[in-house]
Amino acid sequence: MIIRRAVVVAALFAGILTGAPATAAPDPCTAPVPSDTKPGYLVADPDCGPDGAPFTALPGARTHTGIRDGAAYRIEVPSRWNGRLVVYAHGYRGTGTTVYVSDPELRQHYVDRGFAWAASSYATNGYDVAQGVSDTYALVGLFREVTGKRPAKVYITGASMGGHVTGVAIERYPRTFAGAMPMCGVLGDVELFDYFLDANVTAAALAGVPIEFPLRPDAGYPARFAEQVGRIRTALTGTAAGATWSDVVERRSGGERPGFPAAFAYWNAATQGGLPFLFSLYPGLSGGTAGMAEGNLTDNRRTRYRSTDGWRLTPEEKRLNAEVLRVGRTATTGVPRIAGRPSIPVLSLHGIGDLFVPFSMEQEYAREAAANGRSRLFVSRAVRDVTHCGFSQAELRRGFDDLVTWVERGHRPTGDAILDRRTVAAASFGCRFTEGVRAAYANLPCPGA
């Protein structure tokens, strides 16, 4: 099924030219329609947002919306188009069965600079990176078909899971894209789920509370785990063991870095599904899958847990590693991997206090790119923020503009040395590319600020 609409800003002035009143109002939102590719799914009206707000063209631009192959799409082309297209990959949206399309964070900036953009709802929800890659790549052909225009260059950007989509897409379709800008992205692919595992099993070991990792959780398991989490939190709150757990999570999420205590407090205060946030992401609650794999995606059999940075394990670290629950991977497919082999410029942004998709995802990609001799194609920028994807417009605009200059003129922009442990631990880390001061960093001013 195809639904296509176009909105031209010039039409707003048609009444002046014809004498008719210029009172054109957007069509009311229509109810979601059944997907023609995914049984049980509904596709929301692409001309409206989830809040019912109409999607209309920005001044000086024309929009196209519709539904194709079970996915809603939006396209916007400025009247003074520069021949470039940005495709946007959205992040994780839970496991509901209604899909919807949304605008990129830099929509206004793209149009102001003459860039067209396109976005897809994807045909599915959940952690379905493969579907996200397929539907985001399809936007390039859809753009040519709907607009009759052929872009000279295509950029791709994505946030959170959309960063995972971006990392996979540029390796799967290396000749399609000219530049990429993942934001708060899962560039370490399944390493994200290992991190969730690590946070939980180390907490349990330090608290002295045995936990399970059922490959097929029974109906009563969530309640049992919630009871175990209650005992874990009691044992860790305000104790030396709790301080050690914070140190372990810090190192598993990117290493010692400024503002981590505030980040740890922020994410420990957050809840989801009745559990403290990090515990709500325990892979054992879902049999170790992301809902997209047959079996367990996580593995910590060879992971060495540290709470310090010395050359050798301390006696306490040896005890932790001996007592922690070990889990082996049983699934090798289901969530696409990123090899760290970019063939185009990649400029990435990540919050150093993000503990949902941690800063270590950047480091994993940087290590793989270095191992593949591709470090020159990857620039990472650290931002002082504890939230997930909490970038300012100024930070995003600067990143995008620098990426464009890199692609179009060959001038590689500066970034942060994210694999240098001393640089990451320095009091000034994250200052260079952070615009403004977040509350969590108010007591950690940047030098010269």
C-alpha positions as a LaTeX table, in Angstrom:
\begin{tabular}{lrrr}
\hline
Residue & $x$ (\AA) & $y$ (\AA) & $z$ (\AA) \\
\hline
Met1 & 0.00 & 0.00 & 0.00 \\
Ile2 & 1.23 & 3.49 & $-0.83$ \\
Ile3 & $-0.09$ & 6.72 & 0.63 \\
Arg4 & 1.55 & 9.85 & $-0.69$ \\
Arg5 & 0.96 & 13.52 & 0.09 \\
Ala6 & 2.89 & 16.68 & $-0.72$ \\
Val7 & 2.73 & 20.02 & 1.04 \\
Val8 & 4.19 & 23.08 & $-0.67$ \\
Val9 & 4.83 & 26.19 & 1.35 \\
Ala10 & 4.10 & 28.37 & $-1.66$ \\
Ala11 & 0.54 & 27.06 & $-1.58$ \\
Leu12 & $-0.04$ & 29.05 & 1.59 \\
Phe13 & 0.10 & 32.16 & $-0.55$ \\
Ala14 & $-2.19$ & 30.82 & $-3.26$ \\
Gly15 & $-5.18$ & 32.60 & $-1.77$ \\
Ile16 & $-3.49$ & 35.97 & $-2.25$ \\
Leu17 & $-2.91$ & 35.21 & $-5.91$ \\
Thr18 & $-6.38$ & 33.82 & $-6.64$ \\
Gly19 & $-8.52$ & 35.88 & $-4.29$ \\
Ala20 & $-9.55$ & 32.78 & $-2.32$ \\
Pro21 & $-9.06$ & 32.80 & 1.45 \\
Ala22 & $-5.78$ & 31.18 & 2.54 \\
Thr23 & $-7.36$ & 29.01 & 5.22 \\
Ala24 & $-5.93$ & 25.63 & 4.24 \\
Ala25 & $-5.68$ & 23.50 & 7.37 \\
Pro26 & $-3.87$ & 20.18 & 7.70 \\
Asp27 & $-5.97$ & 17.08 & 7.27 \\
Pro28 & $-7.09$ & 15.57 & 10.58 \\
Cys29 & $-5.09$ & 12.58 & 11.77 \\
Thr30 & $-6.32$ & 9.25 & 10.52 \\
Ala31 & $-6.38$ & 6.08 & 12.58 \\
Pro32 & $-3.44$ & 3.69 & 12.28 \\
Val33 & $-3.83$ & 1.21 & 9.44 \\
Pro34 & $-2.96$ & $-2.49$ & 9.46 \\
Ser35 & 0.51 & $-3.29$ & 8.19 \\
Asp36 & 0.58 & $-5.08$ & 4.86 \\
Thr37 & 3.87 & $-6.82$ & 5.72 \\
Lys38 & 3.79 & $-7.59$ & 9.47 \\
Pro39 & 0.64 & $-9.32$ & 10.75 \\
Gly40 & $-0.61$ & $-7.76$ & 13.96 \\
Tyr41 & 1.18 & $-4.45$ & 13.38 \\
Leu42 & $-0.42$ & $-1.06$ & 12.82 \\
Val43 & 1.17 & 1.89 & 11.00 \\
Ala44 & 0.43 & 5.35 & 12.35 \\
Asp45 & $-0.49$ & 8.28 & 10.10 \\
Pro46 & 2.82 & 9.84 & 8.96 \\
Asp47 & 1.13 & 13.26 & 8.69 \\
Cys48 & 0.66 & 13.35 & 12.47 \\
Gly49 & 2.87 & 12.85 & 15.49 \\
Pro50 & 2.04 & 10.50 & 18.39 \\
Asp51 & 0.64 & 13.53 & 20.21 \\
Gly52 & $-1.69$ & 14.37 & 17.32 \\
Ala53 & 0.33 & 17.37 & 16.16 \\
Pro54 & 0.23 & 17.69 & 12.37 \\
Phe55 & 3.40 & 17.29 & 10.36 \\
Thr56 & 3.72 & 20.26 & 8.02 \\
Ala57 & 6.51 & 21.60 & 5.87 \\
Leu58 & 8.99 & 24.12 & 7.20 \\
Pro59 & 9.05 & 27.47 & 5.39 \\
Gly60 & 10.73 & 27.11 & 2.05 \\
Ala61 & 10.38 & 23.33 & 1.91 \\
Arg62 & 8.14 & 20.61 & 0.54 \\
Thr63 & 7.22 & 17.40 & 2.31 \\
His64 & 6.20 & 13.95 & 1.13 \\
Thr65 & 4.69 & 11.34 & 3.44 \\
Gly66 & 3.29 & 7.88 & 3.04 \\
Ile67 & 3.43 & 4.19 & 3.87 \\
Arg68 & 5.50 & 1.70 & 1.94 \\
Asp69 & 6.05 & $-1.98$ & 2.74 \\
Gly70 & 4.64 & $-1.66$ & 6.23 \\
Ala71 & 6.71 & 1.40 & 7.20 \\
Ala72 & 5.65 & 5.03 & 7.36 \\
Tyr73 & 8.00 & 7.62 & 5.90 \\
Arg74 & 8.57 & 11.35 & 5.83 \\
Ile75 & 10.65 & 13.27 & 3.31 \\
Glu76 & 11.37 & 16.99 & 3.27 \\
Val77 & 13.13 & 18.86 & 0.46 \\
Pro78 & 14.09 & 22.54 & 0.70 \\
Ser79 & 13.30 & 24.69 & $-2.31$ \\
Arg80 & 16.99 & 25.54 & $-2.56$ \\
Trp81 & 18.15 & 21.95 & $-2.36$ \\
Asn82 & 21.91 & 21.41 & $-2.37$ \\
Gly83 & 21.70 & 17.93 & $-3.87$ \\
Arg84 & 22.41 & 16.19 & $-0.55$ \\
Leu85 & 20.14 & 13.81 & 1.37 \\
Val86 & 20.28 & 12.83 & 5.06 \\
Val87 & 18.54 & 9.61 & 6.07 \\
Tyr88 & 17.67 & 9.34 & 9.76 \\
Ala89 & 17.45 & 6.11 & 11.79 \\
His90 & 15.41 & 6.34 & 14.99 \\
Gly91 & 16.14 & 4.55 & 18.25 \\
Tyr92 & 14.48 & 1.78 & 20.26 \\
Arg93 & 10.74 & 2.22 & 20.77 \\
Gly94 & 9.78 & $-0.68$ & 22.97 \\
Thr95 & 7.85 & $-3.73$ & 21.88 \\
Gly96 & 4.46 & $-2.25$ & 21.01 \\
Thr97 & 2.79 & $-3.13$ & 17.73 \\
Thr98 & 2.16 & 0.36 & 16.35 \\
Val99 & 5.00 & 1.93 & 14.35 \\
Tyr100 & 5.33 & 5.66 & 13.72 \\
Val101 & 7.75 & 7.99 & 11.98 \\
Ser102 & 9.34 & 11.03 & 13.61 \\
Asp103 & 11.56 & 13.95 & 12.63 \\
Pro104 & 15.33 & 14.09 & 13.12 \\
Glu105 & 16.64 & 16.38 & 15.86 \\
Leu106 & 18.38 & 18.55 & 13.24 \\
Arg107 & 15.39 & 18.92 & 10.91 \\
Gln108 & 15.45 & 22.72 & 10.90 \\
His109 & 19.22 & 22.79 & 10.48 \\
Tyr110 & 19.11 & 20.43 & 7.52 \\
Val111 & 16.55 & 22.55 & 5.72 \\
Asp112 & 18.34 & 25.79 & 6.56 \\
Arg113 & 21.52 & 24.40 & 5.03 \\
Gly114 & 19.77 & 23.08 & 1.92 \\
Phe115 & 19.80 & 19.38 & 2.84 \\
Ala116 & 16.83 & 17.13 & 2.17 \\
Trp117 & 16.06 & 14.47 & 4.75 \\
Ala118 & 14.09 & 11.26 & 4.98 \\
Ala119 & 13.02 & 9.08 & 7.91 \\
Ser120 & 11.24 & 5.75 & 8.35 \\
Ser121 & 9.16 & 4.29 & 11.15 \\
Tyr122 & 10.61 & 0.85 & 10.33 \\
Ala123 & 8.08 & $-1.92$ & 9.82 \\
Thr124 & 8.64 & $-3.32$ & 13.32 \\
Asn125 & 9.44 & $-2.21$ & 16.85 \\
Gly126 & 11.68 & $-4.01$ & 19.33 \\
Tyr127 & 15.45 & $-4.26$ & 18.96 \\
Asp128 & 15.09 & $-5.13$ & 15.29 \\
Val129 & 18.26 & $-3.61$ & 13.84 \\
Ala130 & 18.02 & $-5.69$ & 10.68 \\
Gln131 & 14.61 & $-4.20$ & 9.86 \\
Gly132 & 15.90 & $-0.74$ & 10.69 \\
Val133 & 18.79 & $-1.15$ & 8.28 \\
Ser134 & 16.53 & $-2.43$ & 5.51 \\
Asp135 & 13.94 & 0.32 & 5.87 \\
Thr136 & 16.49 & 3.11 & 6.28 \\
Tyr137 & 18.40 & 2.00 & 3.18 \\
Ala138 & 15.11 & 1.80 & 1.27 \\
Leu139 & 14.63 & 5.53 & 1.89 \\
Val140 & 17.32 & 6.32 & $-0.67$ \\
Gly141 & 15.42 & 4.67 & $-3.51$ \\
Leu142 & 12.10 & 5.94 & $-2.18$ \\
Phe143 & 13.44 & 9.49 & $-2.20$ \\
Arg144 & 14.33 & 9.22 & $-5.89$ \\
Glu145 & 10.95 & 7.71 & $-6.72$ \\
Val146 & 8.79 & 10.14 & $-4.75$ \\
Thr147 & 10.65 & 13.36 & $-5.50$ \\
Gly148 & 12.06 & 12.59 & $-8.93$ \\
Lys149 & 15.43 & 13.80 & $-7.66$ \\
Arg150 & 18.71 & 11.91 & $-7.41$ \\
Pro151 & 20.98 & 12.98 & $-4.53$ \\
Ala152 & 24.63 & 13.54 & $-5.30$ \\
Lys153 & 25.60 & 12.45 & $-1.79$ \\
Val154 & 23.74 & 10.62 & 0.98 \\
Tyr155 & 24.51 & 11.01 & 4.68 \\
Ile156 & 23.16 & 8.71 & 7.38 \\
Thr157 & 22.59 & 9.51 & 11.04 \\
Gly158 & 20.90 & 7.73 & 13.90 \\
Ala159 & 20.40 & 7.90 & 17.66 \\
Ser160 & 20.74 & 5.06 & 20.18 \\
Met161 & 19.61 & 1.87 & 18.41 \\
Gly162 & 19.62 & 4.08 & 15.30 \\
Gly163 & 23.37 & 4.38 & 15.82 \\
His164 & 23.53 & 0.58 & 15.63 \\
Val165 & 21.50 & 0.78 & 12.42 \\
Thr166 & 23.92 & 3.40 & 11.11 \\
Gly167 & 27.01 & 1.34 & 11.92 \\
Val168 & 25.62 & $-1.72$ & 10.17 \\
Ala169 & 24.25 & 0.17 & 7.16 \\
Ile170 & 27.53 & 1.84 & 6.20 \\
Glu171 & 29.28 & $-1.54$ & 6.21 \\
Arg172 & 26.51 & $-3.35$ & 4.36 \\
Tyr173 & 26.08 & $-0.59$ & 1.72 \\
Pro174 & 29.52 & 1.05 & 1.52 \\
Arg175 & 28.85 & 2.70 & $-1.85$ \\
Thr176 & 25.57 & 4.30 & $-0.85$ \\
Phe177 & 26.62 & 6.65 & 1.93 \\
Ala178 & 29.13 & 9.50 & 1.94 \\
Gly179 & 29.28 & 10.22 & 5.67 \\
Ala180 & 27.75 & 9.02 & 8.94 \\
Met181 & 26.88 & 10.61 & 12.28 \\
Pro182 & 25.79 & 8.15 & 14.98 \\
Met183 & 24.63 & 9.76 & 18.23 \\
Cys184 & 24.61 & 7.97 & 21.59 \\
Gly185 & 24.84 & 4.90 & 19.38 \\
Val186 & 25.11 & 1.20 & 20.11 \\
Leu187 & 28.35 & 0.99 & 18.14 \\
Gly188 & 29.48 & $-2.01$ & 20.19 \\
Asp189 & 26.46 & $-4.05$ & 18.97 \\
Val190 & 25.85 & $-7.04$ & 21.32 \\
Glu191 & 28.47 & $-5.73$ & 23.75 \\
Leu192 & 25.63 & $-3.56$ & 25.04 \\
Phe193 & 23.84 & $-6.63$ & 26.38 \\
Asp194 & 27.07 & $-7.93$ & 27.93 \\
Tyr195 & 27.28 & $-4.62$ & 29.79 \\
Phe196 & 23.74 & $-5.07$ & 31.15 \\
Leu197 & 24.72 & $-8.58$ & 32.25 \\
Asp198 & 27.92 & $-7.33$ & 33.89 \\
Ala199 & 26.16 & $-4.65$ & 35.93 \\
Asn200 & 23.74 & $-7.19$ & 37.39 \\
Val201 & 25.99 & $-10.16$ & 38.09 \\
Thr202 & 28.64 & $-8.03$ & 39.79 \\
Ala203 & 26.02 & $-6.34$ & 41.96 \\
Ala204 & 24.71 & $-9.74$ & 43.03 \\
Ala205 & 28.18 & $-11.12$ & 43.77 \\
Leu206 & 29.21 & $-8.09$ & 45.81 \\
Ala207 & 25.93 & $-8.23$ & 47.73 \\
Gly208 & 26.25 & $-11.96$ & 48.37 \\
Val209 & 22.85 & $-12.64$ & 46.80 \\
Pro210 & 22.64 & $-15.64$ & 44.44 \\
Ile211 & 20.81 & $-14.92$ & 41.16 \\
Glu212 & 19.76 & $-17.04$ & 38.20 \\
Phe213 & 20.11 & $-16.73$ & 34.45 \\
Pro214 & 17.26 & $-18.82$ & 33.03 \\
Leu215 & 17.39 & $-19.36$ & 29.27 \\
Arg216 & 13.61 & $-19.88$ & 29.43 \\
Pro217 & 12.27 & $-17.78$ & 32.31 \\
Asp218 & 9.14 & $-19.22$ & 33.88 \\
Ala219 & 6.14 & $-17.08$ & 34.75 \\
Gly220 & 7.28 & $-16.63$ & 38.34 \\
Tyr221 & 10.84 & $-15.57$ & 37.55 \\
Pro222 & 10.27 & $-11.79$ & 37.33 \\
Ala223 & 8.83 & $-11.78$ & 40.86 \\
Arg224 & 11.73 & $-13.88$ & 42.17 \\
Phe225 & 14.24 & $-11.57$ & 40.54 \\
Ala226 & 12.52 & $-8.50$ & 41.96 \\
Glu227 & 12.86 & $-10.02$ & 45.44 \\
Gln228 & 16.54 & $-10.72$ & 44.79 \\
Val229 & 17.08 & $-7.15$ & 43.59 \\
Gly230 & 15.53 & $-5.86$ & 46.79 \\
Arg231 & 18.08 & $-7.80$ & 48.83 \\
Ile232 & 20.92 & $-6.70$ & 46.54 \\
Arg233 & 20.03 & $-3.03$ & 46.92 \\
Thr234 & 19.78 & $-3.36$ & 50.71 \\
Ala235 & 23.26 & $-4.90$ & 50.82 \\
Leu236 & 24.80 & $-2.28$ & 48.52 \\
Thr237 & 23.17 & 0.96 & 49.64 \\
Gly238 & 25.60 & 3.09 & 51.63 \\
Thr239 & 28.13 & 0.27 & 52.01 \\
Ala240 & 31.69 & $-0.41$ & 50.91 \\
Ala241 & 30.34 & $-3.13$ & 48.64 \\
Gly242 & 28.10 & $-0.55$ & 46.98 \\
Ala243 & 31.04 & 1.76 & 46.40 \\
Thr244 & 32.94 & $-1.12$ & 44.82 \\
Trp245 & 30.00 & $-1.85$ & 42.54 \\
Ser246 & 30.02 & 1.76 & 41.39 \\
Asp247 & 33.73 & 1.43 & 40.59 \\
Val248 & 33.11 & $-1.78$ & 38.63 \\
Val249 & 30.28 & $-0.25$ & 36.60 \\
Glu250 & 32.42 & 2.81 & 35.90 \\
Arg251 & 35.14 & 0.69 & 34.36 \\
Arg252 & 32.73 & $-1.51$ & 32.42 \\
Ser253 & 30.98 & 1.58 & 31.01 \\
Gly254 & 34.03 & 3.48 & 29.75 \\
Gly255 & 36.60 & 3.86 & 32.52 \\
Glu256 & 37.22 & 6.43 & 35.22 \\
Arg257 & 35.89 & 9.79 & 34.00 \\
Pro258 & 34.57 & 13.11 & 35.32 \\
Gly259 & 31.09 & 13.19 & 36.81 \\
Phe260 & 30.60 & 9.44 & 37.14 \\
Pro261 & 29.22 & 9.58 & 40.72 \\
Ala262 & 26.46 & 11.89 & 39.49 \\
Ala263 & 25.76 & 9.62 & 36.52 \\
Phe264 & 25.62 & 6.53 & 38.74 \\
Ala265 & 23.22 & 8.27 & 41.13 \\
Tyr266 & 21.04 & 9.47 & 38.23 \\
Trp267 & 20.63 & 6.02 & 36.71 \\
Asn268 & 20.21 & 4.28 & 40.08 \\
Ala269 & 17.34 & 6.66 & 40.87 \\
Ala270 & 15.61 & 5.86 & 37.58 \\
Thr271 & 13.14 & 2.98 & 37.49 \\
Gln272 & 11.52 & 0.87 & 34.82 \\
Gly273 & 8.87 & $-1.78$ & 35.24 \\
Gly274 & 9.08 & $-1.52$ & 39.01 \\
Leu275 & 12.84 & $-2.15$ & 39.11 \\
Pro276 & 15.83 & 0.17 & 39.41 \\
Phe277 & 16.83 & 0.97 & 35.84 \\
Leu278 & 20.03 & $-1.06$ & 35.48 \\
Phe279 & 18.38 & $-4.13$ & 37.04 \\
Ser280 & 15.39 & $-3.81$ & 34.71 \\
Leu281 & 17.76 & $-4.45$ & 31.79 \\
Tyr282 & 19.12 & $-7.76$ & 33.13 \\
Pro283 & 19.29 & $-10.09$ & 30.10 \\
Gly284 & 18.22 & $-13.03$ & 32.26 \\
Leu285 & 14.73 & $-11.53$ & 32.42 \\
Ser286 & 14.31 & $-12.34$ & 28.73 \\
Gly287 & 16.44 & $-15.45$ & 28.43 \\
Gly288 & 19.46 & $-13.45$ & 27.31 \\
Thr289 & 17.99 & $-12.25$ & 24.04 \\
Ala290 & 16.96 & $-8.91$ & 22.65 \\
Gly291 & 13.77 & $-10.56$ & 21.46 \\
Met292 & 15.41 & $-11.08$ & 18.08 \\
Ala293 & 17.65 & $-14.09$ & 18.70 \\
Glu294 & 17.08 & $-17.76$ & 19.42 \\
Gly295 & 19.13 & $-18.13$ & 22.57 \\
Asn296 & 21.40 & $-16.05$ & 24.79 \\
Leu297 & 23.36 & $-13.18$ & 23.23 \\
Thr298 & 25.49 & $-12.44$ & 26.28 \\
Asp299 & 28.77 & $-13.91$ & 27.46 \\
Asn300 & 31.03 & $-13.10$ & 30.42 \\
Arg301 & 33.04 & $-16.31$ & 30.70 \\
Arg302 & 36.30 & $-14.49$ & 29.99 \\
Thr303 & 35.40 & $-11.07$ & 31.38 \\
Arg304 & 37.77 & $-9.80$ & 34.05 \\
Tyr305 & 35.98 & $-7.42$ & 36.39 \\
Arg306 & 37.97 & $-4.54$ & 37.86 \\
Ser307 & 37.25 & $-1.87$ & 40.44 \\
Thr308 & 40.76 & $-0.39$ & 40.24 \\
Asp309 & 43.23 & 0.39 & 37.46 \\
Gly310 & 46.36 & $-1.32$ & 38.78 \\
Trp311 & 48.37 & $-3.79$ & 36.75 \\
Arg312 & 47.27 & $-6.73$ & 38.89 \\
Leu313 & 43.99 & $-7.80$ & 40.39 \\
Thr314 & 43.55 & $-6.92$ & 44.03 \\
Pro315 & 42.47 & $-9.66$ & 46.46 \\
Glu316 & 38.96 & $-8.16$ & 46.42 \\
Glu317 & 38.89 & $-8.23$ & 42.60 \\
Lys318 & 40.05 & $-11.85$ & 42.60 \\
Arg319 & 37.25 & $-12.75$ & 44.97 \\
Leu320 & 34.69 & $-10.92$ & 42.84 \\
Asn321 & 35.80 & $-12.69$ & 39.68 \\
Ala322 & 35.71 & $-16.06$ & 41.45 \\
Glu323 & 32.20 & $-15.54$ & 42.82 \\
Val324 & 30.42 & $-13.77$ & 39.95 \\
Leu325 & 27.83 & $-15.71$ & 37.94 \\
Arg326 & 29.29 & $-16.76$ & 34.58 \\
Val327 & 27.09 & $-17.04$ & 31.49 \\
Gly328 & 27.88 & $-18.45$ & 28.05 \\
Arg329 & 26.54 & $-17.26$ & 24.71 \\
Thr330 & 24.24 & $-19.67$ & 22.87 \\
Ala331 & 23.07 & $-17.40$ & 20.01 \\
Thr332 & 25.36 & $-16.17$ & 17.24 \\
Thr333 & 22.76 & $-14.54$ & 14.98 \\
Gly334 & 19.70 & $-12.35$ & 15.38 \\
Val335 & 21.31 & $-8.97$ & 16.09 \\
Pro336 & 23.58 & $-7.68$ & 13.29 \\
Arg337 & 27.22 & $-7.14$ & 14.19 \\
Ile338 & 29.34 & $-4.10$ & 13.44 \\
Ala339 & 32.84 & $-5.00$ & 12.27 \\
Gly340 & 34.36 & $-1.57$ & 12.79 \\
Arg341 & 35.30 & $-1.25$ & 9.13 \\
Pro342 & 34.01 & 2.15 & 8.00 \\
Ser343 & 34.81 & 3.13 & 4.43 \\
Ile344 & 33.47 & 6.67 & 4.84 \\
Pro345 & 33.96 & 9.42 & 7.44 \\
Val346 & 32.15 & 8.71 & 10.71 \\
Leu347 & 31.74 & 11.43 & 13.36 \\
Ser348 & 30.08 & 10.25 & 16.56 \\
Leu349 & 28.80 & 11.97 & 19.71 \\
His350 & 28.28 & 10.30 & 23.08 \\
Gly351 & 27.46 & 11.43 & 26.61 \\
Ile352 & 30.13 & 10.32 & 29.08 \\
Gly353 & 27.57 & 9.78 & 31.86 \\
Asp354 & 25.10 & 7.77 & 29.77 \\
Leu355 & 24.60 & 4.41 & 31.50 \\
Phe356 & 21.81 & 3.19 & 29.23 \\
Val357 & 24.00 & 3.03 & 26.13 \\
Pro358 & 27.34 & 3.58 & 27.84 \\
Phe359 & 30.38 & 5.47 & 26.60 \\
Ser360 & 32.18 & 2.13 & 26.23 \\
Met361 & 30.22 & 1.60 & 23.00 \\
Glu362 & 32.34 & 4.37 & 21.43 \\
Gln363 & 35.52 & 2.77 & 22.70 \\
Glu364 & 34.56 & $-0.64$ & 21.35 \\
Tyr365 & 34.06 & 0.81 & 17.87 \\
Ala366 & 37.29 & 2.81 & 18.12 \\
Arg367 & 39.27 & $-0.32$ & 19.05 \\
Glu368 & 37.78 & $-2.29$ & 16.16 \\
Ala369 & 38.40 & 0.54 & 13.70 \\
Ala370 & 42.01 & 0.74 & 14.87 \\
Ala371 & 42.46 & $-3.03$ & 14.52 \\
Asn372 & 41.13 & $-2.76$ & 10.97 \\
Gly373 & 43.39 & 0.18 & 10.10 \\
Arg374 & 40.39 & 2.55 & 9.86 \\
Ser375 & 41.06 & 4.95 & 12.74 \\
Arg376 & 41.47 & 7.84 & 10.30 \\
Leu377 & 37.79 & 7.44 & 9.36 \\
Phe378 & 36.41 & 7.64 & 12.91 \\
Val379 & 36.14 & 10.75 & 15.08 \\
Ser380 & 34.47 & 10.52 & 18.49 \\
Arg381 & 33.34 & 13.47 & 20.61 \\
Ala382 & 32.60 & 13.24 & 24.31 \\
Val383 & 29.83 & 15.37 & 25.80 \\
Arg384 & 29.37 & 16.05 & 29.51 \\
Asp385 & 25.87 & 14.74 & 30.06 \\
Val386 & 24.40 & 11.98 & 32.23 \\
Thr387 & 21.21 & 11.40 & 30.26 \\
His388 & 20.72 & 9.25 & 27.18 \\
Cys389 & 20.99 & 11.23 & 23.94 \\
Gly390 & 20.72 & 14.53 & 25.79 \\
Phe391 & 22.65 & 16.59 & 23.25 \\
Ser392 & 22.04 & 20.27 & 22.68 \\
Gln393 & 21.20 & 21.66 & 19.26 \\
Ala394 & 24.55 & 23.47 & 19.26 \\
Glu395 & 26.45 & 20.23 & 19.84 \\
Leu396 & 24.53 & 18.41 & 17.12 \\
Arg397 & 24.84 & 21.23 & 14.61 \\
Arg398 & 28.56 & 21.53 & 15.18 \\
Gly399 & 29.01 & 17.79 & 14.73 \\
Phe400 & 27.00 & 17.66 & 11.53 \\
Asp401 & 28.63 & 20.72 & 10.02 \\
Asp402 & 32.10 & 19.34 & 10.77 \\
Leu403 & 31.15 & 15.99 & 9.23 \\
Val404 & 29.96 & 17.74 & 6.07 \\
Thr405 & 33.20 & 19.72 & 5.84 \\
Trp406 & 35.12 & 16.46 & 6.25 \\
Val407 & 33.16 & 14.73 & 3.49 \\
Glu408 & 32.97 & 17.62 & 1.07 \\
Arg409 & 36.43 & 19.16 & 1.57 \\
Gly410 & 38.51 & 16.41 & 3.10 \\
His411 & 39.27 & 18.30 & 6.32 \\
Arg412 & 39.20 & 15.71 & 9.12 \\
Pro413 & 37.75 & 17.33 & 12.27 \\
Thr414 & 39.13 & 17.01 & 15.76 \\
Gly415 & 37.79 & 14.61 & 18.34 \\
Asp416 & 38.63 & 13.15 & 21.75 \\
Ala417 & 41.27 & 10.52 & 22.49 \\
Ile418 & 38.72 & 8.12 & 23.93 \\
Leu419 & 41.09 & 5.14 & 24.13 \\
Asp420 & 43.64 & 6.96 & 26.26 \\
Arg421 & 42.76 & 6.07 & 29.85 \\
Arg422 & 44.51 & 9.11 & 31.33 \\
Thr423 & 42.80 & 11.47 & 28.91 \\
Val424 & 39.39 & 10.01 & 29.76 \\
Ala425 & 40.09 & 10.25 & 33.50 \\
Ala426 & 41.32 & 13.86 & 33.30 \\
Ala427 & 39.19 & 16.55 & 34.95 \\
Ser428 & 38.83 & 18.34 & 31.61 \\
Phe429 & 37.54 & 15.35 & 29.65 \\
Gly430 & 34.37 & 16.14 & 27.73 \\
Cys431 & 34.86 & 19.90 & 27.89 \\
Arg432 & 36.03 & 20.42 & 24.34 \\
Phe433 & 32.76 & 19.58 & 22.59 \\
Thr434 & 30.20 & 20.31 & 25.31 \\
Glu435 & 28.11 & 23.44 & 24.78 \\
Gly436 & 26.85 & 24.79 & 28.09 \\
Val437 & 26.91 & 23.16 & 31.52 \\
Arg438 & 24.48 & 20.45 & 32.64 \\
Ala439 & 23.34 & 20.42 & 36.26 \\
Ala440 & 25.20 & 17.18 & 36.99 \\
Tyr441 & 28.47 & 18.90 & 36.06 \\
Ala442 & 27.85 & 22.24 & 37.75 \\
Asn443 & 30.42 & 21.42 & 40.44 \\
Leu444 & 32.97 & 20.23 & 37.86 \\
Pro445 & 33.70 & 23.35 & 35.81 \\
Cys446 & 35.84 & 23.05 & 32.73 \\
Pro447 & 39.23 & 24.76 & 32.86 \\
Gly448 & 38.85 & 28.39 & 31.88 \\
Ala449 & 35.06 & 28.30 & 32.17 \\
\hline
\end{tabular}
